[in-house]
Amino acid sequence: MPMIDLTYPAGALSESAKTELLQTLWRTCLRWEALPESPATASIAWVYLDERPPAHISVGGAQPARPVYRAQVSVMAGFMEQSRIDGLVREVTDAILKADGGGSDGATPRVFCLVAEIPSGTWGVDGAAWHSATAAELVGLAPERVQGIAEAVASRPRVDVPA
């Protein structure tokens, strides 16, 4: 259930590059979450392309010489272990640099990819708080995987503070 927000300077990407990213990013994230591509999972895999005026983006207080990108990928807790997150970060970064056409010089960062695991029960959909294991069942994951997600979430409980 990825929610992908890509922020970048206006004019950095061609229309065809934007179209490619809109198709590539959600599929990439679903694959790394080990979710099947289906109408159900596609309906909850959202991508936002957020263009900002170049003057509104700075690196170290100055406008960067080349476009820089911030990819924020939100996923429900329990769906991904670290190796999946590592792969997602690499592949999302590669897709962005391919769309940009400029690549990386290796000297200065151009893409920050931030993966946020949203705690179970704090991802709201149409007015209802979704829990990770319930969401896994809704998209048709195998019972063993649903149980694994429930166990992963239980091992990292939220801290609830009474009012």
Contacts in CASP RR format, 6 or more apart in sequence:
PFRMAT RR
TARGET T0000
AUTHOR 0000-0000-0000
METHOD contacts of the structure
MODEL  1
MPMIDLTYPAGALSESAKTELLQTLWRTCLRWEALPESPATASIAWVYLD
ERPPAHISVGGAQPARPVYRAQVSVMAGFMEQSRIDGLVREVTDAILKAD
GGGSDGATPRVFCLVAEIPSGTWGVDGAAWHSATAAELVGLAPERVQGIA
EAVASRPRVDVPA
1 33 0 8 1.000
1 35 0 8 1.000
1 41 0 8 1.000
1 44 0 8 1.000
1 45 0 8 1.000
1 75 0 8 1.000
1 76 0 8 1.000
1 79 0 8 1.000
1 123 0 8 1.000
1 130 0 8 1.000
1 135 0 8 1.000
1 139 0 8 1.000
2 25 0 8 1.000
2 26 0 8 1.000
2 29 0 8 1.000
2 30 0 8 1.000
2 33 0 8 1.000
2 45 0 8 1.000
2 46 0 8 1.000
2 73 0 8 1.000
2 74 0 8 1.000
2 75 0 8 1.000
3 46 0 8 1.000
3 48 0 8 1.000
3 73 0 8 1.000
3 74 0 8 1.000
3 75 0 8 1.000
4 25 0 8 1.000
4 26 0 8 1.000
4 29 0 8 1.000
4 45 0 8 1.000
4 46 0 8 1.000
4 47 0 8 1.000
4 48 0 8 1.000
4 71 0 8 1.000
4 72 0 8 1.000
4 73 0 8 1.000
4 74 0 8 1.000
4 92 0 8 1.000
5 48 0 8 1.000
5 50 0 8 1.000
5 70 0 8 1.000
5 71 0 8 1.000
5 72 0 8 1.000
5 74 0 8 1.000
6 21 0 8 1.000
6 25 0 8 1.000
6 47 0 8 1.000
6 48 0 8 1.000
6 49 0 8 1.000
6 50 0 8 1.000
6 69 0 8 1.000
6 70 0 8 1.000
6 71 0 8 1.000
6 72 0 8 1.000
6 96 0 8 1.000
7 50 0 8 1.000
7 52 0 8 1.000
7 69 0 8 1.000
7 70 0 8 1.000
7 72 0 8 1.000
8 49 0 8 1.000
8 50 0 8 1.000
8 51 0 8 1.000
8 52 0 8 1.000
8 67 0 8 1.000
8 68 0 8 1.000
8 69 0 8 1.000
8 70 0 8 1.000
9 51 0 8 1.000
9 52 0 8 1.000
9 53 0 8 1.000
9 54 0 8 1.000
9 57 0 8 1.000
9 67 0 8 1.000
9 68 0 8 1.000
10 51 0 8 1.000
10 52 0 8 1.000
10 53 0 8 1.000
10 54 0 8 1.000
11 51 0 8 1.000
11 54 0 8 1.000
11 67 0 8 1.000
12 51 0 8 1.000
12 67 0 8 1.000
12 69 0 8 1.000
12 100 0 8 1.000
13 21 0 8 1.000
13 49 0 8 1.000
13 99 0 8 1.000
13 100 0 8 1.000
17 99 0 8 1.000
17 100 0 8 1.000
17 101 0 8 1.000
18 49 0 8 1.000
18 99 0 8 1.000
20 95 0 8 1.000
20 99 0 8 1.000
21 47 0 8 1.000
21 49 0 8 1.000
21 95 0 8 1.000
21 96 0 8 1.000
21 99 0 8 1.000
22 47 0 8 1.000
22 49 0 8 1.000
24 95 0 8 1.000
25 47 0 8 1.000
25 71 0 8 1.000
25 92 0 8 1.000
25 95 0 8 1.000
26 42 0 8 1.000
26 45 0 8 1.000
26 46 0 8 1.000
26 47 0 8 1.000
27 37 0 8 1.000
27 45 0 8 1.000
28 88 0 8 1.000
28 91 0 8 1.000
28 92 0 8 1.000
28 95 0 8 1.000
29 45 0 8 1.000
29 73 0 8 1.000
29 75 0 8 1.000
29 88 0 8 1.000
29 92 0 8 1.000
30 36 0 8 1.000
30 37 0 8 1.000
30 41 0 8 1.000
30 45 0 8 1.000
31 37 0 8 1.000
32 80 0 8 1.000
32 84 0 8 1.000
32 85 0 8 1.000
32 87 0 8 1.000
32 88 0 8 1.000
32 91 0 8 1.000
33 75 0 8 1.000
33 79 0 8 1.000
33 80 0 8 1.000
33 84 0 8 1.000
33 88 0 8 1.000
34 79 0 8 1.000
34 84 0 8 1.000
34 145 0 8 1.000
35 41 0 8 1.000
35 79 0 8 1.000
35 139 0 8 1.000
35 141 0 8 1.000
36 139 0 8 1.000
36 140 0 8 1.000
38 139 0 8 1.000
40 138 0 8 1.000
40 139 0 8 1.000
40 140 0 8 1.000
41 139 0 8 1.000
44 125 0 8 1.000
44 139 0 8 1.000
54 63 0 8 1.000
55 63 0 8 1.000
57 63 0 8 1.000
57 64 0 8 1.000
57 68 0 8 1.000
58 64 0 8 1.000
59 68 0 8 1.000
59 108 0 8 1.000
64 108 0 8 1.000
66 102 0 8 1.000
66 110 0 8 1.000
67 100 0 8 1.000
67 110 0 8 1.000
68 109 0 8 1.000
68 110 0 8 1.000
68 111 0 8 1.000
68 112 0 8 1.000
69 96 0 8 1.000
69 100 0 8 1.000
69 110 0 8 1.000
69 111 0 8 1.000
69 112 0 8 1.000
70 111 0 8 1.000
70 112 0 8 1.000
70 114 0 8 1.000
71 92 0 8 1.000
71 93 0 8 1.000
71 96 0 8 1.000
71 111 0 8 1.000
71 112 0 8 1.000
71 113 0 8 1.000
71 114 0 8 1.000
72 114 0 8 1.000
72 116 0 8 1.000
73 88 0 8 1.000
73 92 0 8 1.000
73 113 0 8 1.000
73 114 0 8 1.000
73 115 0 8 1.000
73 116 0 8 1.000
74 115 0 8 1.000
74 116 0 8 1.000
74 118 0 8 1.000
74 123 0 8 1.000
75 115 0 8 1.000
75 116 0 8 1.000
75 117 0 8 1.000
75 118 0 8 1.000
76 117 0 8 1.000
76 118 0 8 1.000
76 120 0 8 1.000
76 123 0 8 1.000
76 130 0 8 1.000
76 132 0 8 1.000
76 135 0 8 1.000
77 117 0 8 1.000
77 118 0 8 1.000
77 119 0 8 1.000
77 120 0 8 1.000
77 132 0 8 1.000
77 152 0 8 1.000
77 153 0 8 1.000
77 156 0 8 1.000
78 117 0 8 1.000
78 120 0 8 1.000
78 132 0 8 1.000
78 148 0 8 1.000
78 149 0 8 1.000
78 152 0 8 1.000
78 153 0 8 1.000
78 156 0 8 1.000
79 132 0 8 1.000
79 136 0 8 1.000
79 149 0 8 1.000
80 88 0 8 1.000
80 115 0 8 1.000
80 117 0 8 1.000
85 115 0 8 1.000
88 113 0 8 1.000
88 115 0 8 1.000
89 113 0 8 1.000
89 115 0 8 1.000
92 111 0 8 1.000
92 113 0 8 1.000
93 111 0 8 1.000
93 113 0 8 1.000
96 111 0 8 1.000
97 103 0 8 1.000
97 104 0 8 1.000
97 110 0 8 1.000
97 111 0 8 1.000
100 110 0 8 1.000
103 110 0 8 1.000
104 110 0 8 1.000
104 111 0 8 1.000
119 158 0 8 1.000
120 131 0 8 1.000
120 132 0 8 1.000
120 133 0 8 1.000
120 153 0 8 1.000
120 158 0 8 1.000
121 129 0 8 1.000
121 130 0 8 1.000
121 131 0 8 1.000
121 132 0 8 1.000
122 129 0 8 1.000
122 158 0 8 1.000
123 129 0 8 1.000
123 130 0 8 1.000
123 135 0 8 1.000
124 130 0 8 1.000
131 153 0 8 1.000
132 149 0 8 1.000
132 150 0 8 1.000
132 152 0 8 1.000
132 153 0 8 1.000
133 146 0 8 1.000
133 147 0 8 1.000
133 149 0 8 1.000
133 150 0 8 1.000
133 153 0 8 1.000
136 145 0 8 1.000
136 146 0 8 1.000
136 149 0 8 1.000
137 146 0 8 1.000
141 149 0 8 1.000
END
